[in-house]
C-alpha cells in the first residue's frame, strides 16, 4: 500500500508561521478544520489573511491511500525521510485564506 502525505505550512500577514504533516492532499476545508490552523488562529487572531503552502508526497508501492496518524507520527520521527529516495514528490500547491471578519484588504 502506498501512503500519501503532505507538509502544510501556514504563515499569517503578521509573520507568524507554523507547519505540520497531514494525511493525503488536503484542500482548503481540510486545512481550515485542522488543529494546525485552529492553533495558529489562537496565536494570531488579528491577521487579515493566512498563506497556505502544501507539498504532497507518497511512499511505498501499490494502491494509494492517505497516511494515517500512526504513519504521520513515524514520518515526524524520521527527520531525513522526506528527502530520501523512498519518497516521491507529487505536487506543490498554495492558496490564501482571507479573514474578512478582520477587515478584508484588496491587493
C-alpha positions in Angstrom: 0.0 0.0 0.0 1.3 3.4 -1.0 0.8 6.3 1.5 0.2 9.9 0.6 1.0 12.8 3.0 1.5 16.5 2.8 3.7 19.1 4.6 1.3 22.0 5.3 2.9 25.4 6.0 0.9 28.4 7.3 2.0 32.0 7.5 0.0 35.0 8.6 0.4 38.5 7.2 1.8 39.4 10.6 4.7 36.9 10.2 3.6 34.1 12.5 4.1 30.7 10.9 3.8 27.0 11.7 3.8 23.7 9.8 2.7 20.1 10.2 2.0 16.9 8.4 -1.4 15.9 7.2 -2.6 12.7 5.6 -3.5 12.8 1.9 -3.6 16.0 -0.1 -5.6 18.5 1.9 -7.9 21.1 0.4 -8.9 24.4 2.0 -11.7 22.9 4.1 -9.3 20.3 5.4 -6.7 23.0 6.4 -9.3 25.3 8.0 -10.6 22.4 10.2 -7.1 21.2 11.1 -5.6 21.5 14.6 -2.7 23.4 13.0 -4.9 26.1 11.6 -7.0 26.4 14.7 -4.0 26.8 16.9 -2.5 29.4 14.6 -5.7 31.4 14.8 -5.4 31.4 18.6 -1.9 32.9 18.3 -2.7 35.5 15.6 -6.4 36.3 15.8 -5.8 39.8 14.3 -4.3 38.5 11.0 -6.1 39.6 7.8 -5.0 36.5 5.8 -3.1 33.3 6.1 -0.9 32.0 3.2 -1.0 28.2 2.9 1.7 26.2 1.1 1.2 22.4 0.6 3.9 20.0 -0.6 2.5 16.5 -1.1 4.4 13.2 -1.3 4.0 9.5 -1.5 5.9 6.5 -0.4 5.5 2.7 -0.7 4.1 0.6 -3.5 0.6 -0.3 -4.6 -2.7 1.4 -4.4 -2.6 4.8 -2.7 -4.3 5.9 0.5 -3.9 8.8 2.8 -1.3 8.3 5.5 -2.9 7.8 8.9 -1.9 9.2 12.3 0.5 6.4 13.0 2.2 6.9 9.7 2.5 10.6 10.3 4.0 10.1 13.7 6.6 7.8 12.2 7.4 10.3 9.4 7.8 13.0 12.1 10.3 10.8 14.0 12.5 10.4 10.8 13.8 13.9 10.0 15.6 12.9 6.8 12.8 10.6 5.4 11.1 13.2 3.2 14.4 14.0 1.4 15.2 10.2 0.9 14.8 8.2 -2.3 11.9 6.3 -0.7 9.7 9.4 -1.0 8.2 10.7 -4.3 7.2 14.3 -4.6 3.6 14.6 -6.0 2.7 18.3 -6.2 3.1 21.7 -4.6 0.1 24.0 -4.2 -0.8 27.1 -2.3 -3.7 29.4 -1.6 -4.6 32.2 0.8 -7.3 32.1 3.4 -8.9 35.6 3.7 -10.3 36.5 7.1 -13.0 39.1 6.3 -14.0 39.3 9.9 -10.7 41.1 10.5 -11.4 43.6 7.7 -10.6 42.4 4.2 -7.9 44.1 2.3 -7.6 44.1 -1.5 -4.2 43.6 -3.0 
